Amino acid sequence: MAQTRPLTPEKQLLNLIEDSKSTSAAVSAQTIKHHSLSFFSFGAWLGRISFFKEVFKKRVRSIKPYELDIKFINKFLSLGIIVLTIYFVATFFC
């Protein structure tokens, strides 16, 4: 009777790879389900809010006082007037 030798690490790895090929579809479906749920999780939303809060703070700090001069504000207000005029005309005739 032949003695059974313990499996070598190489044989164990080969068995693991061969077993994973047969269950790869089930594993990938579970992985996709997990990733889609983590997209809408509470922790994910907190992370996004925290990220955008930091980006907003950096941009507010980077605005220099001389960038907000009167000419820039006037151009911004003129653009607003044009948009509101177009909206008024469109709602008046439609």
C-alpha positions as CSV (number, residue, x, y, z in Angstrom):
1,M,0.0,0.0,0.0
2,A,1.4,3.4,-1.0
3,Q,1.8,6.0,1.7
4,T,0.1,9.4,1.1
5,R,2.4,12.3,1.3
6,P,1.2,15.7,2.5
7,L,0.3,18.2,-0.2
8,T,3.1,20.5,-1.1
9,P,2.4,24.3,-1.2
10,E,2.6,24.1,-5.0
11,K,0.0,21.4,-5.2
12,Q,-2.2,23.3,-2.8
13,L,-2.0,26.4,-4.9
14,L,-2.8,24.4,-8.1
15,N,-5.9,22.9,-6.4
16,L,-7.0,26.3,-5.2
17,I,-6.6,27.8,-8.7
18,E,-8.5,24.9,-10.3
19,D,-11.3,25.1,-7.7
20,S,-11.6,28.9,-8.2
21,K,-12.2,28.5,-12.0
22,S,-15.3,26.5,-11.4
23,T,-16.7,29.0,-8.9
24,S,-15.5,32.2,-10.6
25,A,-19.0,33.2,-11.8
26,A,-20.5,33.0,-8.3
27,V,-17.6,34.9,-6.8
28,S,-17.7,37.7,-9.4
29,A,-21.5,38.0,-8.9
30,Q,-21.0,38.4,-5.2
31,T,-18.2,40.9,-5.8
32,I,-20.4,43.0,-8.1
33,K,-23.2,43.0,-5.6
34,H,-20.9,44.0,-2.8
35,H,-19.4,46.9,-4.8
36,S,-22.8,48.2,-5.9
37,L,-24.0,48.2,-2.3
38,S,-20.8,49.9,-1.1
39,F,-21.5,52.7,-3.6
40,F,-24.7,53.6,-1.8
41,S,-23.5,52.9,1.7
42,F,-23.6,55.5,4.5
43,G,-19.8,55.4,4.8
44,A,-19.3,56.0,1.1
45,W,-21.6,59.1,1.2
46,L,-19.7,60.5,4.3
47,G,-16.5,60.0,2.4
48,R,-17.7,61.9,-0.6
49,I,-19.1,64.7,1.5
50,S,-15.9,65.0,3.3
51,F,-13.9,65.0,0.1
52,F,-16.0,67.8,-1.5
53,K,-15.9,69.8,1.7
54,E,-12.1,69.8,1.6
55,V,-12.0,70.7,-2.1
56,F,-14.4,73.6,-1.4
57,K,-12.3,74.8,1.5
58,K,-9.2,74.7,-0.6
59,R,-10.8,76.7,-3.4
60,V,-12.2,79.3,-1.1
61,R,-8.8,79.8,0.5
62,S,-7.2,80.0,-2.9
63,I,-9.4,83.0,-4.0
64,K,-7.4,86.1,-3.5
65,P,-9.2,89.3,-2.7
66,Y,-8.0,91.1,-5.8
67,E,-9.6,88.5,-8.0
68,L,-13.1,89.6,-7.0
69,D,-12.8,93.1,-8.4
70,I,-15.7,95.3,-9.7
71,K,-15.2,94.4,-13.4
72,F,-15.6,90.7,-12.6
73,I,-18.7,91.2,-10.5
74,N,-20.2,93.5,-13.3
75,K,-19.6,90.8,-15.9
76,F,-21.1,88.2,-13.7
77,L,-24.2,90.3,-13.0
78,S,-24.6,91.2,-16.7
79,L,-24.6,87.5,-17.6
80,G,-27.3,87.0,-15.0
81,I,-29.4,89.7,-16.5
82,I,-29.1,88.2,-20.0
83,V,-30.1,84.8,-18.7
84,L,-33.1,86.2,-16.8
85,T,-34.2,88.2,-19.8
86,I,-34.1,85.2,-22.1
87,Y,-36.1,83.2,-19.5
88,F,-38.7,86.0,-19.2
89,V,-39.1,86.3,-23.0
90,A,-39.4,82.5,-23.3
91,T,-42.0,82.2,-20.6
92,F,-43.9,85.3,-21.9
93,F,-44.4,84.0,-25.4
94,C,-44.8,80.3,-24.7
